[in-house]
């Protein structure tokens, strides 16, 4: 099954648009589609908050990194300010996704899971 996003009005794909695609192309009703999308992103968010990586085969990995405190500066004033330690989410695209973005047909054939 191939999901197309040709009809999107904005360059960003939204949760509402994902739910609409599930409704149109898979046949779930609109409520089920919306609930499935919400549950998916809630589960991803909860996993990341708990410090667990999220790996989506053929798409990429979301990872939590802890950044150490470091000295910084205000770019307007040049004043030195400390930057506190914090946790950030990073995303690393899979090789399959990178190949699709680059339009490499040899890797895309391998990704037809």
Sine and cosine of phi, psi and omega as CSV:
sin_phi,cos_phi,sin_psi,cos_psi,sin_omega,cos_omega
0.00,0.00,0.72,-0.69,0.01,-1.00
-0.90,-0.44,0.77,-0.63,0.02,-1.00
-0.99,-0.16,0.82,-0.57,0.01,-1.00
-0.97,-0.25,0.52,-0.85,0.01,-1.00
-0.80,-0.59,0.54,0.84,-0.03,-1.00
-0.91,0.40,-0.47,0.88,-0.12,-0.99
-1.00,0.02,0.13,0.99,-0.03,-1.00
-0.93,0.37,0.68,-0.73,-0.03,-1.00
-1.00,0.08,-0.42,0.91,-0.02,-1.00
-0.89,-0.46,0.34,-0.94,0.02,-1.00
-0.95,0.32,-0.18,0.98,0.00,-1.00
-0.99,-0.17,0.63,-0.78,0.08,-1.00
-1.00,-0.05,0.87,-0.50,-0.07,-1.00
-0.99,-0.16,0.25,-0.97,0.05,-1.00
-0.89,0.46,-0.61,0.80,0.03,-1.00
-0.89,0.45,-0.63,0.77,0.02,-1.00
-0.93,0.36,-0.62,0.79,0.08,-1.00
-0.88,0.47,-0.70,0.72,0.02,-1.00
-0.89,0.46,-0.64,0.77,0.03,-1.00
-0.90,0.45,-0.65,0.76,0.04,-1.00
-0.90,0.44,-0.64,0.77,0.07,-1.00
-0.88,0.47,-0.66,0.75,0.02,-1.00
-0.88,0.47,-0.75,0.66,-0.08,-1.00
-0.95,0.30,-0.68,0.73,-0.19,-0.98
-0.99,-0.17,-0.37,0.93,0.00,-1.00
-0.95,-0.31,-0.45,0.89,0.05,-1.00
0.99,-0.12,0.14,0.99,0.11,-0.99
-0.93,0.37,0.46,-0.89,0.07,-1.00
-0.96,0.27,0.23,-0.97,-0.13,-0.99
-0.88,0.48,-0.61,0.79,-0.01,-1.00
-0.92,0.40,-0.71,0.71,0.03,-1.00
-0.89,0.46,-0.65,0.76,0.00,-1.00
-0.88,0.48,-0.75,0.67,0.00,-1.00
-0.89,0.45,-0.70,0.72,0.00,-1.00
-0.89,0.45,-0.62,0.78,0.00,-1.00
-0.91,0.41,-0.69,0.72,0.02,-1.00
-0.90,0.45,-0.72,0.70,0.01,-1.00
-0.87,0.49,-0.69,0.72,-0.01,-1.00
-0.90,0.44,-0.65,0.76,0.01,-1.00
-0.87,0.49,-0.76,0.64,-0.04,-1.00
-0.95,0.30,-0.53,0.85,0.10,-1.00
-0.89,0.46,-0.70,0.72,0.01,-1.00
-0.90,0.44,-0.68,0.74,0.05,-1.00
-0.88,0.48,-0.73,0.68,-0.01,-1.00
-0.88,0.47,-0.71,0.71,0.01,-1.00
-0.88,0.48,-0.68,0.74,0.00,-1.00
-0.88,0.47,-0.69,0.72,0.00,-1.00
-0.92,0.39,-0.66,0.75,0.03,-1.00
-0.87,0.49,-0.60,0.80,0.02,-1.00
-0.98,0.21,-0.04,1.00,0.05,-1.00
1.00,-0.01,0.17,0.99,0.01,-1.00
-1.00,-0.07,0.66,-0.75,0.07,-1.00
-0.95,0.32,0.44,-0.90,0.07,-1.00
-0.89,-0.46,0.86,-0.51,-0.02,-1.00
-0.89,-0.46,0.85,-0.53,0.02,-1.00
-0.90,-0.43,0.94,-0.33,-0.08,-1.00
-0.83,0.55,0.75,-0.66,0.01,-1.00
0.98,0.18,-0.05,1.00,-0.01,-1.00
-0.87,-0.50,-0.87,0.49,0.02,-1.00
0.30,-0.95,-0.10,-0.99,-0.05,-1.00
-0.84,-0.54,0.72,-0.70,0.16,-0.99
-0.97,-0.23,0.79,-0.61,-0.04,-1.00
-0.77,-0.64,0.52,-0.86,0.09,-1.00
-1.00,-0.09,0.78,-0.63,0.09,-1.00
-0.87,-0.50,0.61,-0.79,0.10,-1.00
-0.98,-0.20,0.87,-0.49,-0.01,-1.00
-0.99,-0.12,0.71,-0.70,-0.02,-1.00
-0.96,0.27,0.39,-0.92,0.10,-1.00
-0.91,0.41,0.50,-0.87,-0.02,-1.00
-0.44,-0.90,0.35,-0.94,0.06,-1.00
-0.98,0.22,0.59,-0.81,0.05,-1.00
-0.67,-0.75,-0.11,-0.99,0.06,-1.00
-0.51,-0.86,0.47,-0.88,0.08,-1.00
-0.97,0.24,0.87,-0.50,-0.07,-1.00
-0.91,0.41,-0.42,0.91,0.01,-1.00
-0.97,0.23,-0.71,0.70,-0.11,-0.99
-0.98,-0.19,-0.32,0.95,-0.07,-1.00
0.98,0.18,0.01,1.00,-0.03,-1.00
-0.92,0.39,0.71,-0.70,0.03,-1.00
-0.96,0.29,0.74,-0.67,0.04,-1.00
-0.68,-0.74,0.62,-0.79,0.04,-1.00
-0.98,0.19,0.64,-0.77,0.10,-0.99
-0.97,-0.25,0.84,-0.54,-0.08,-1.00
-0.95,0.31,0.36,-0.93,0.11,-0.99
-0.90,0.43,0.58,-0.82,0.00,-1.00
-0.39,-0.92,0.29,-0.96,0.07,-1.00
-0.97,-0.25,0.67,-0.74,0.01,-1.00
-0.76,-0.65,0.41,-0.91,0.08,-1.00
-0.99,-0.16,0.74,-0.68,0.10,-1.00
-0.88,-0.48,0.47,-0.88,0.05,-1.00
-0.84,-0.55,0.74,-0.67,0.07,-1.00
-0.84,-0.54,0.89,-0.45,-0.01,-1.00
-0.93,0.36,0.55,-0.84,0.05,-1.00
-0.96,0.28,0.26,-0.97,0.04,-1.00
-0.89,0.46,-0.60,0.80,0.01,-1.00
-0.90,0.44,-0.70,0.71,0.01,-1.00
-0.91,0.42,-0.68,0.74,0.03,-1.00
-0.86,0.51,-0.66,0.75,0.01,-1.00
-0.91,0.42,-0.64,0.77,0.02,-1.00
-0.90,0.44,-0.67,0.75,0.00,-1.00
-0.90,0.43,-0.63,0.78,0.00,-1.00
-0.98,0.20,-0.23,0.97,0.00,-1.00
0.97,0.23,0.52,0.85,0.01,-1.00
-0.99,0.13,0.97,-0.25,-0.09,-1.00
-0.92,0.40,-0.44,0.90,-0.01,-1.00
-0.93,0.37,-0.61,0.79,0.02,-1.00
-0.99,0.17,-0.48,0.88,-0.01,-1.00
-0.92,0.38,-0.58,0.82,0.02,-1.00
-0.89,0.46,-0.57,0.82,0.02,-1.00
-0.94,0.35,-0.42,0.91,-0.12,-0.99
-1.00,0.00,0.12,0.99,0.00,-1.00
-0.98,0.21,0.92,0.39,-0.05,-1.00
-0.94,0.33,0.00,0.00,0.00,0.00
